[in-house]
Amino acid sequence: RYYQQTESEKPEFTDKKVVINTKYRYRIKAKFKDGSESAFSEEILIEF
């Protein structure tokens, strides 16, 4: 599920909606000015 987009000037993300005792999975990909996109990154699992 798509969650959020960031701008290239600030390529970072903070998830402010995390809940204790929950697992989160994240992947990223780049979208280029010409409209093309990279492949997704490897998935990371965060247990909060």
N, C-alpha and C positions, 0 to 999 in steps of 0.2 A: 504494500500500500504506500502510495506517495505521501510524504509527510510535509516536507518544507524545501523551499528553494533559497539559496543564498546568492548574493552578488559576488562577482570576482574580486571586487575591492575588499571584501570581507569574507574570505573563504573559510568560515568556521560556523559551528552550529552548537547551540546549547539547548538540550531538551529540558524544558522547565515543567513538564507535566508528568514526571516519573512518580511512581508509587512504590513504597517500600514492599519488599518481598515479591517483586515482579521481575521477570526476565524480559530484556529488550534486545532486539536484533536490528542491526544497522548495516546498510550498504550505501555507497555513494556512486555517482557517475557525473561526468562533466558534460555540459551542453555548450557547444561552441557557437560563435557568432554566425557561422554559416548555416546553423540549424542542425548540424550533425551531432551525434552523441557518442560518448565513449561506452565501453562495456561497463557493467556494474563491478565494483570492487568486491573483494572477498567479504563475506559477511562476518561481523563481529558480534559476539554475544556479551551483554552486560547484565549482571545480576545485581539488582539494587536492594 
